[in-house]
Amino acid sequence: MDYKKENKQTKRTKSWLKDSILQLMKEESYDKISIKEITKRADLSRSAFYNNYNSKEDILYDIITDKLITSIKSLIDARTN
């Protein structure tokens, strides 16, 4: 995943896609979730999906990376305060 500066629309779109896959994973197994379901839940087009991700695995990678970065920042903040 490339961590270049993202504009507001890109961040919002990615957030909707990540929220959608997480909601769907509460309802069914990951391997049964399709891109079509993710985009439908997010109320976005498939092209919006593919403008931001290559696969649903990329969304999970993004989610895990975000959580890891947040955790590391929290640890650093706790040590410096």
C-alpha positions in Angstrom: 0.0 0.0 0.0 1.4 3.4 -1.0 1.1 5.9 1.8 1.2 9.1 -0.2 -0.9 12.1 0.9 -4.6 11.4 0.2 -7.3 13.9 -0.5 -10.5 14.1 1.6 -12.6 12.2 -1.0 -10.1 9.3 -1.2 -9.9 9.1 2.6 -13.7 9.1 2.8 -14.1 6.5 0.1 -11.5 4.2 1.7 -13.2 4.6 5.1 -16.6 3.6 3.6 -15.1 0.6 2.0 -13.3 -0.5 5.1 -16.4 0.0 7.2 -18.4 -2.0 4.7 -16.1 -5.0 4.7 -15.9 -5.0 8.5 -19.7 -5.0 8.7 -20.0 -7.8 6.1 -17.4 -9.9 8.0 -19.8 -9.8 11.0 -22.5 -11.4 8.8 -20.6 -13.9 6.7 -17.2 -15.4 6.2 -14.5 -13.4 4.5 -14.0 -15.7 1.6 -17.7 -15.4 0.7 -17.7 -11.6 0.6 -17.5 -10.2 -3.0 -16.3 -6.8 -4.2 -19.9 -6.3 -5.4 -21.2 -6.8 -1.8 -18.6 -4.4 -0.4 -19.4 -1.7 -2.9 -23.1 -2.1 -2.5 -22.9 -1.8 1.2 -20.7 1.3 0.8 -23.1 2.7 -1.8 -20.1 3.1 -4.2 -19.3 1.9 -7.7 -16.9 -0.9 -8.5 -14.7 1.7 -10.2 -14.5 3.6 -6.9 -13.3 0.4 -5.3 -10.7 -0.3 -8.0 -9.5 3.3 -7.9 -8.5 2.7 -4.3 -7.7 -1.0 -4.0 -6.7 -3.9 -6.2 -8.5 -6.6 -4.1 -10.4 -7.1 -0.9 -7.1 -8.4 0.6 -5.8 -4.8 0.1 -8.6 -3.5 2.2 -7.7 -5.9 5.0 -4.0 -4.9 4.7 -5.0 -1.3 5.0 -7.2 -2.0 8.1 -4.5 -4.0 9.8 -1.8 -1.4 9.0 -4.0 1.5 10.3 -4.6 -0.5 13.6 -0.9 -1.3 13.9 0.1 2.3 13.4 -2.4 3.5 15.9 -1.2 1.0 18.5 2.4 2.0 18.0 1.6 5.7 18.3 -0.3 5.0 21.5 2.7 3.0 22.9 5.1 5.9 22.0 2.8 8.5 23.5 2.5 6.4 26.7 6.2 6.2 27.0 6.8 9.9 26.4 4.1 11.2 28.8 
